[in-house]
Amino acid sequence: MYSYSNIDQELVDNRVLQFRDQTQRFLTGKLSEDQFRPLRLMNGLYLQRHAPMLRVAIPYGELSSRQLRMLAGIAESYDKDFGHITTRQNIQFNWVQLKQVPDILEKLASVQMHAIQTSGNCIRNITCDHLAGIDSNEVEDPRPWCELVRQWATIHPEFQYLPRKFKIAFTGSPTDRAAILAHDIGLRLLKNEEGEIGFEVHVGGGLGRTPVVASIMKPFLPKSDLLTYLEAILRVYNLNGRRDNKYKSRIKILVRSVGIDIFRSNVERVFRTLSTETLSHNTIDILTVKKRFQGVFPDAIKLNGIRLEGHQHKKYARWLEKNTLNTKFRDYKSLYISLKHPDRAPGDITATEMRFVAHIADKYSGGQIRTTHTQNLLLPLVHKSNLVHLWKDLSDTNLSEANIDTVQDIICCPGVEYCSLANTTSIPIAHEIQNRFRDPDELQAVGNIQIKISGCMNACGHHHIGNIGILGVDKKGEEWFQITLGGRADQSLKIGERLGPAVDRDSIASTVELIIRHYLSKRLDQQEHFLTTLERIGINSFKRVVYG
């Protein structure tokens, strides 16, 4: 993972001092709420339903065991003993006190972490495929490019007050695990016909009140033009994006209103006027960034042999199938640590669990951990000979669930339990659905179905692109839930189709179960995916089952 330079560390340390002064001035009445609001937002601090929430940046999802231990200490000392992994690979603390936030930021800075630009109308945390650098199909590791863009975007003087928040995502693989088509800018590394590596640039994606699949802006952008082209896109958006209506201020609305061809023409014109000498990276820039990536390749460790009993062998085999993946390195696998146990809020992890994950990361994966867009954790490289020992270490915890990509692996926003914007609950709905499929054999038989839940139209739970999407709506003070079917979050990203009228709070979990059991009764065999069955039999078949 990337190691800070002296310049990186000085910037973060100075930002802590700056925010400490700003917070003190606010608490003593020298800054008004209106004056303080943009300052706290650009340092990741929200005012939620019950307490301030601090969102900590995890650039492109990479964590060290040292950093995870620090997050555990913060959870214990400043929160209620847990943190929440988000769909943008960050971690949130939901119960912090405003006066203590500068102390938290100081502790984060001591382990090369911060909360800069995790909120506010600026360029947010740069996200990335969580299998970057280890996927055998990727064209090139996108993480150094993520870091280059992170450095360019951090406290960029021109883009601190954009019309609205701005999100950028990278992938280096044909398989999209970063949902780049749902971002303001999505970047995919690829090879052209001449064998040169560059970027396929997508612009204008996003979810929320107006879900839009991003359009291809440029089929092939030379790597040397990356920062210049991003600068051009941001300038056009900054000058032309709407500021009179926050619901129409995202770049997706601008692109849709003028059309992709006109938007592209405007960007190309600005691009030609920019100085490539000052804005384009050169060979030294990217090589410097790459040199600061500390490669850790964990060795096999000599451990005593383990003999598994019959029931243990079955559990272990299921865990291997659901939670581990092959990598580009023959003797190594990556493995998911599920944060979707039915007895926890999806994405939550306690301080004790953070320390445990840090311990096993040190033991088995060179101290490396990654956060994923699905609100889980990943150990990127573990020697195959150590997998059974790692599973044994996990097996006595709530972190050993073999449920990745199943109906238990639900993406879920915090809902009214925490968020002041939410219309309905979310976490209890996820638990009710999870508990209807607790039997491991049945869970395996159902197969992979992505369920995503949002408690309001802001779509923090990505419900639009769930195979089964659930949106909470308020009807005269009562909780109701709209259902969409057929969404997908991969390289063929698709917005789901609304099933029909919303269902009431008491019926939503049973309705989702009814949909899943209808799929099971109609699929041709156990290998036919939910989306394939839906396309074959049509959404009306599900409507008849749900509404009669």
N, C-alpha and C positions, 0 to 999 in steps of 0.2 A: 504494500500500500504506500501512498505518497507520504513522504516525510517533509515537514515544514523546513523552509529555508529561514535564515535570520529575518528576511523581509516579511515573510508570512507571519512569523511569531510576533514581530514588532507591530504589525497591523492589528492583529487580534488583541494584543495586550493594550494597545492604545484605545481600541474600541471599548474595552472594558472600562478603562478610566473615564472615557467620554460618557458612557452610559451611567456610570456611578454618579457623576456630577449632574447629569440630566435628571436622574431619579431623585437625588437629594433636593434639587431645585423644585421639582414637582411636589414632593412631600412637604416642603416648607412653604408652598404657595407661590413660588416665584415663576412657575410655569402653569398655565391653565391646562385643563383637560384637552382642549382643542390643540394647544401647542405641543403637548406631550404625546398625544395619540400617534402621530406618524413616527415619532422617535422610538416609542416602545415597539411599534409594529415592525420597524426595520431591524429590531433586535429580538424578534421572535416572540413577543409577549402579547397575548390576547386577554381580553376580559371575558370569561366564560360564565356559565349560569351560576356556579357556586364559588368560584375562585379564579384568580389569574391562571392562565395556562402558558407554559414556556415550551416552544418548539425548538429542539436542538437539531442542527444540521448534521446529517451523515452523508457527505458528498459521495455520490454514486454508490452509496450503500456500504462503504468499507469501514470496518471497525477493527481495532486491535483489542486484545484481551485487557491491556492496561486501560484503554478508554472505557471498555465495558465495566470494569471494576469501578472506575470513577462515576459512571452513570448509576451504578448500584449504590454508591455512597451518597450521591445526590438524592436518589429515591428515598433512602432511609432518613437523611438529615433534613430534607427540605420538602418532601412530598409524603404521600401515604404509603410508602414502601413499594411502589411499582411505577413502571413507565409504560407507554403505549406506542408500539411501532405503527407507523402510518403507511399509506399506500404510496407515498413519495419517499419512502426509505428513511424518513426521519424518526426521531423519538420525541414524544410529548410527555411533559409532567403537568398534571391537571390540578394540582393543589398547592402551588407555590404562593409565597407571600411577596408582594411587590418590593418591600424594603430589602428582601434577601436575594433578589434576582442578581444584582451586581456581584454578590459573593459567589453565586452559582456560576456566573459567567467567568469569573476569575479562576475557579476550579477547572472549568472546561478548558480555558486557555492553557492551563498547565499541562494538559494532555493533548494539545493541538486540536481542540474542538471549539465551536462557537455556535451562536444562534443568529448570525448576521444574515439578513435577507431571507429568513424562513417565513416571513409574512410581509405585508405591505405591497404597494404597487410598484414592484421592482422585479428584477430577474431572480427567481426563486432558486432553491437548491437544485443543482444539476443532477438528474437521475440517469440510470444506466441499467442495462441488462445485468442481472445479478450473477450470470455465468460468464461475464466478460473475462477474457484471458484464459479460460479453461474449456470453453466450448470448442469441440473439434471442427465445427462447421463455420466458425467465424472467419471473416476475411482478415481482420486485424483487431487487436485489443483496443477497444474504444476508450479505456480509462484515462490514458494520458491526454487524449483530446478533451475528455470531460474536465480534467484538471486545468488544461489550458483555458478553456472557456470559463471555468469557475474563477480563475485568477483575473481574467479580462472583465468579467461581470461584477466582481465584488467591489462595491462602493464606486461603480462607474459613475462619474459625475453627470453624465448626460441622461442616465436611465434610472435615477433614483425615484423619480416621480412620474412614472408611466401612467397612461390612462387607466390601467388595471394591472393586476398581477400577471406575471409572464413566466411560462414554464417551458423548459428545454429538456429533451431526452435523447439518449444515444443508444444505438445497438451496432454491433459489428457482425451480426449473424443474420442469415435469411429468416430464421425463426425469431419473431419479435416477442420478447418477454418484458419489454419496457413500455408497451402501449404507445409507441411514438406517434401513431396516427391520432391519438387523443390529446396531443400537446400543441401548444402555440407554435413551437418549432420541433420537428422530429428529424433526427439525423441518422442515416444508415450508411455505414461503410460498405463499399462494394467495389468490384473491378469492372472497368469498361472493356470494350472489345479489344483494345490495345494492351490490356493487361495492367493498366494503371489503376491505382487505388485512389478513390475519392469519396465524396459524400453524395448520397441521394437526399435532397432537401425537401421536407414536407412542411407546409405552413397552414395555420388556421384551424387546427383541430381543437377539440375541447368538449367537455360534458356540461354539467350545470343545467340551467333553464333551457338552453338552446344547444342540444348535442349536435356536434358536427364532426365528420371524419375529415382529417386534414387532406389538402390537395397537394399534388406534386408541384413544387415550385421550380426545382431544377433537377433533372435526371442525373446529372453528374457535375459535381463541383470539385475542382482540384483542391487537394488538401491545403495547398499554399494560400488559397483564397478564403479559408473558413472564417477567420475573424472579420475580414473585410465585408464578407457577404452578410454575416450576422449583424454587423454594424449597420449595413444598408437597410436590412429588414426592420431593425429596431427604430431607425430614424424615420422611415416612412410611417410606421405604426405610431410613433411618438407624436409626429406632426399631424396625423390624420385620424387617429383613433378618437372616438367620442368621449368627452369628459362630462357631458351633461346628464348622462344616464348610466349608472354603473351596470345595469343589466344589458346594455348595448355597447359596452366599452372594450370588450375583448377583441383581439385581432381577428378572431373568427368572424365577428360581425362585420368588421371592415372589409375583409376579403370577400365575404358573401355579398356585401352591398355594392362593391365596385366590380367584382368579378376577378377571378384569378389572373386573367390575361392582363388587365389594366394594372392590377397590383404588382404583378411581375415586371411589367414595363417600368413602373415607378421605381421599383427596387433596383433594376438593372441600370437605370439612369443615375441613381445615387451611387451605386457601386462603381460606376465608371469615373465618377468625380473624386472618389476617395483615394488617398495616397496609399498605395500598397506597401510603400517603404515603411510607413509608420503603423499601419494597422494589420497587415498580413504577418502571420508568424513566419519566421525563417527557420532554416535547419537547426540553428543553435537553440531557438526557443523550445522546440518540441524535444530535442535531444536533452536539454537541461531538465525539462519536466520528467522525461523518461528515466534519467539518472537518479531522480529523487524518489522513484518507486523502489521500495525495498522488497526484492523478491525473496520469499521464504518458501522453501521446498521441504516439507516435513519428511523425515526419514521413517522407515518402518522401525517400530520399537519392539524390543524383545520382551514378550510377556508370556506368562504361563498359559498353557493351552486351556481352553474352556470346553467342557462337555455339556451340551444342551439336552435337556429332557425333551420328550415328545412335544408337549404343549409349548415349551420354550422355542423349540425349533420352528414350529409353525408361526409363532409370533415374529421371530427373527426373519424368517423368509418373507413374511408379509411386509415387514419394515424395509427390508432390502428392496422389494419391488416398488413400494410406494414412495419411499423417502430418499432413495439414493439414485445418482445419475453417473453415467460414464463421463469421463473427461478426455481431453486431447492427450493426456498422459496415461499410458497403458496400465500402469500399476496403481493408479489413483482414482478415487471416486469423490464426488461432492455429495454432501448429504444435507437434507433439510431437517431442521428442528422445528416441529410444529408448535405454533402458539394458538392452536385452535381446539384445545381440550374443551369438551362440553361444559365443564365447570369453571371456565374462565371467560372473561370478555375477549373476543377475538382481537389478537394483537397485543394483549397485555402480558407483561413479564415482571415478576417480582424481583426485588433486590437480591434475595437468596438465589433465585434462578439465574440472574445475571452473573453472579459470582461463580455459580456452577458451570455455566456455559463458558465463561472465561477460563476456568480450570481445565475443562476438557478440550478447549481450543488450544491451550498451551500444550496439553499432553499429546494431542493427536493431529492438529492442523497448523502448527507453527504460530499459534497465537492469532490466527486470522478468523474473523467472523464477518458475514455480510447480512444486511437486511434486504428483504425482498418486497416487491410491489404487492405481494399477497399477504403481507403482514406476518411473515414467518422469518426465521433465521436460517442461514446457510453456513456450513463449514466447507470452504471451497475445495480443499485438497486433503484427503485422508487416505493413507496407504491401505490397500485392500486387506492386508493381513491384520489390520487393527480394527476392522469394522465390527467384528463380533464383540471385542472388548469394549468398544465405544457403546454399542447397543446395550451391553450389560450395565455399563455405568448409567445409561439413560433409563433403563427399564424400571427402576424404582421411583421415577419422577413423573410429573405430569407433562414431561417434554418428550415422551417416547411414543406418542400417538402416530400410528401408521395411516395417516389420513390425508396426505398431500393430494390436492386436486379433486378430492371427493366432496360429497354434499356436506361434510363436516367442516371443510376448509373454506369457511364463509368469510368473504370480505365484508366488513361492517363498520359504519361510522359510529361515533359515540352516542348519537341520538340525544333525546332530552335529558338523559342521565347526566350529561355534562354540557352540551352545546346550547348556547342561547339562541341560535338560529333554527334549531330543529323543531319540526312540527310534532314528531312522534318518537316513541321509543324505537330502539334498534337492537341493542344487545339482548334483551329478553327474547325477541323474535328469533334471533340467531340460535339462542340456547334451545328454544322449543323445537326448532327444526332439527338441530343436532341430536337432540335426545330421542327423536323419532327414528334415528338410524344409528343407534349405539352398538348394535351387534356387529362385530368385526367381519363376520362372514357375509352378512347382508351388505355392509358397506362396500366390500370388495366386489360383490355381485352387481351392485348398482353402477359402479364404474365412475368415471370422471365427469362431474357436472359442476360448473362454476356458478355459485349463488352469490349475489352481491346485494347489499341492503343499504339504502340511504334514508335518513330520517327527514330529509327535505330536498328541495329542488337543486340545492348546491351540489349534490351528487358526490359527496366525499367518499361514499361507498361504491362509486362507479356502477350504479345499478343499470345504467343504460347499456353497458357492455357485458353484463352477466348472461350466461346461458339462461338463467332464471334471474330476473331483476325485480327488486322489491323497493318501492318508493312510498314513504310515509306521507300522508296528506291529512290536513286538519279540516274536518267538516263540522262546523258549529261546535267546536270544543271537543269533538270525539275523534279518536284515531282510526283512520282507514288506510288501506294499502293498495296501491296500484301494482299490477304485475305485468312485466314484459317478458317475452320469450324470444330466443334466437340471437341474442347479442353475443359478441365474441371480442376478446381483447388481444388477439394475436396479429400476425402480419396481414390477415384478412379482416381487420377490425370492422365490426358491424354494430349498428345501433339496434337494439331489440324492438320488437313490435308489441304494442300494447295489447294485452289479452282481452280486456273488456272492462266493465265497471269495477271500481275498487271494492275490496272485501273488508269486512269489519275486523277489529282487533282480535276478537275471539276466534275468528275463522282463518286467519292468515296462515298459520303453521299447518293446519289440516289441509288447506287448499294447496299449499306447496307439496305436501306429501301426496295428495291426490294426483297432481300433475306428474310427479315422479313415478308413481305406480302405474299411471296410464302409459307413460313412456315404456316402462318395463313390460307391460302387457302387449305393446305394439312393436317393439324392436324385433328385428329379424333374428338376431343372435346376441350374445353377450358382448361381441366386439362392436356392434353398431352404436355409435355415439349418439347422445341426446340430440345434438344439432342435425345429424343425418336423419334420424327418425322424424324430427320435426319437419324437416324439409320434404321428406317423402310423404307423410300423411297430412301435413298442413296444420296451421294453427287452429282452424275451425274444429278439428277433432278434439283439441284440448278445451276449446270453448264449450263444446257440448257437454263435456265431462264436468267442467267447473260450474257452468250456469244452467245446465239442463236444456 
